[in-house]
């Protein structure tokens, strides 16, 4: 078995070690004797997303998001919407998560129209939401407790029919008000969790891998790994929070 993984915009969307998520996906497949082909698609790449099993989009600041607008609206946005609708697994972090929504409006009123793959929008504010945090994923997203680091001024609001990725246990999440964190639609998972997220949340990582494998092969199993170090890091952060 093999998965093809696309790292989209690694040159401009890679805050707080977000590229470590790619490494984690790759290694957890290789440790199980499975193939993992990783392709980087920086700004300006015209390669199609067709045929990829997992697409990762990391985080960036407001400036990077605006730089991406021209590239997105050359057709990449429609490709992303089509892949999401087709069930491709997406993990999107912070700025990458915001980009999956309808728009981002900066604090001074400048609006950036984004992809519209997820029914959400984000509005900037003066006060940033910063710190280590944790949330519990919904049952449909595996139900695990995730720890991470958030740093965003954007307040994200989900559409009434869009399910959050999870419920905030400690921290801010989507907007610091409604207790939601991230978003989940089909096989698209959006979150504010930097860190990188996946190495210290192996259950969530394996959920993504299994989802992608089952979509591609119909049936799949993941052999257990020795996650003592990963779980120790996870549990230590949970205890601090």
N, C-alpha and C positions, 0 to 999 in steps of 0.2 A: 504494500500500500504506500501511496505517496500523496502529499499535498503540495500544491503550488501556492506560494504565499507572495503577495504583492505588497511592498512597502511604498506607499504613495507619498510623494513630496518629502522624502527624507532630508533634503537639503534646506528646507525652510520650516518644517514642522517637526521639531525634535527637542522639546524642552525636558529638563529634569530626567534625563536618561530614558526617554520614551522608546528609543530604538532597542533598549534591552528587552522589550516585549517580543520583538522579532526573534532575538537570540533564544529566548525562553521557549517560544513555540517550536523553533527548529530543534533545539536540544531535546525537548521532551518527546519529540517524534523519533529522533535518531537513537535515543536511549532505549527505545522500544523496537529498534530494528526497522523503522519505517523511513521512507524518503521524505526529504523536505527541500524543495527547490525555492529559493528566495530570489526575487527580482526587485531591484530598486528602480522606481520611476520618479526621477526628479522633475522639477519645474521645466516645462517645455517638451517633455517626452510625449510622443504621439502613439506609443504602443498601446494596443487595445487591452482592456481588462478582461476580455473573453478568455475563458479557460482557467481563470484563477479560482482557487477554493477559499482563500482567506485574503481579505484586503485590510491592511492596517494604515490608519492615518493618525499621526501624533498631534501634539499640541503646539501652538504658536501664539505670538502676541497679536494685537490688533493690526500692527503694520504688516506682518506676514500674511494675515488673512486678506488684507486689501491687495497685496501683491499677487495673490493667487486668483483674484477674481477674473482677470482676463483669460488666464489659462483654463479655469473652470468653464467659462462660458464659450470656449471654442469647441465644446462638445463633450468634455470630460464629465460635466454635470449630468448629461443625459445617459452617459455610460454608467455612471455610479447609480443613478436611479434604476436603470434596467437590471444591473447586477443585484441590487438590493431586492428588487421585486422577484428576481429569479431564485432567491434564497442563498446567495453567496454570503458567507460569514464575514461581517465587518466588525472590527474593533476600532473605535474612534475615541480619541482622548482630547478633552478640553477644547482647544480651537478646532480640531478635527471633528469633534462631536457637534460643536456649534454650527460648523459648515454644513452638516447634514440637514439642518433645519431650513426654514424659509428665509430668515434674514437675521442680521446682527445690527442693532442700532447703537452707535457709540454714545457716550455720555453727552457729547456736544451736538447730537442730533444727526450725525452722518450715518446713512443707512447703506449696508452692504447686503445685496441680494445674493443668497446662496443657493443650495442645491434643491431643497424642497423634498428630499427623500423621507424626512421625518416631519411630522406635524408638530413643530415647535418653533419658537423664536427666542432671541436673546437680546436683552437691553443692558447697556453698560451703566455702571454707577460709580460714584466717587470712591466709596469704600470697598476695598478688596476683601475677599473671603480667603483667608490663608491659614494653613495648618494641617497637621496630620489628622486624619479622620477615618471613620469606619462606617460601613453600611451593610445591611443584610439584603441580599438579592431576593427577588421574588421567586416563587417556586418554579415559574417557567424559565427563569434564568439560572436555575441550579440550586438556589436557596442558601448558598454559602455566605459567610461573613467575609467581607473584603476590607482590607486596610490599604490606605494610600495617602497621598499628599495632594492637597488642592490649593490653587492660587489663581483666582479669577475675579475680575470685577463684573463680568457679565452675569445677569440674572436670567436663567432659562425658564421658560414657561411652556409646559406641555399642553398639546391639544387634549380635549376632553376624552378622546378615544385612545390616546397613546399611553401605553403602560410604562411606568418608570422602571428603571433597572432594579431599583431597590429602595429601601427605607433607611434614612439616616439614623444612625445610632449615636454618633458623636461627630460634630462638625456642622457644615453648612449645606453641602449638596447643591442641588440645582439653583436654589435662590435664597436659602437661609430662612424661608418662611413656611413652606408647605410640607417639609419633611421628606421630600422626594430626592432621589439621586439618579441621574442618568436617564436613559430611555432604552426601551427594548421593543423592536418591531420586526417580525419575521426572524431573520438571523442577524439583524443589525443590533449591535450593542454599543451605546454611547455612554461615556462617563467622564467625570472631572478628575479621575484618579491617576496622578502621576506617580513616579517613584523609582523605577518603572513598576507598573502595576502587577504584572503576571508572576515574576519570580517569587514573590512572597505570598501569592494567592494561587497555589497550585491546583486547587479544586476548580477555581474559575477557569484557569488556563485549560485544564483537561476537558471541561465542559465545552469550550470553544472548539477544541480539536475533535472531540467526539461528534459534535454537531456537523462539522465540516466533513468528517469521514463518512458519517451516515448519509449525508446528502449525496456524496460522490459514489459510495459503494453499496448503499442500501442497508447494510449491516456492518457493525464494527465493534471491536472491544479494545479497551486500553489496559494493558498489563499494569499492575501496580508498580510504583517506583518507591525507592527509599527517599521519602520527603522529610526526613528528620530535621535537616538544616532549614529547609524552607518553612516548615511548620513552626520551628523554634522562633524564626524571625517574625512570622505572622503572630504567634501567640504573645511574644514579647511586646509588640506594638499594641495588641489588643489590651494587654495588661496596663500599659502606660496610659491608654485612652480611657 
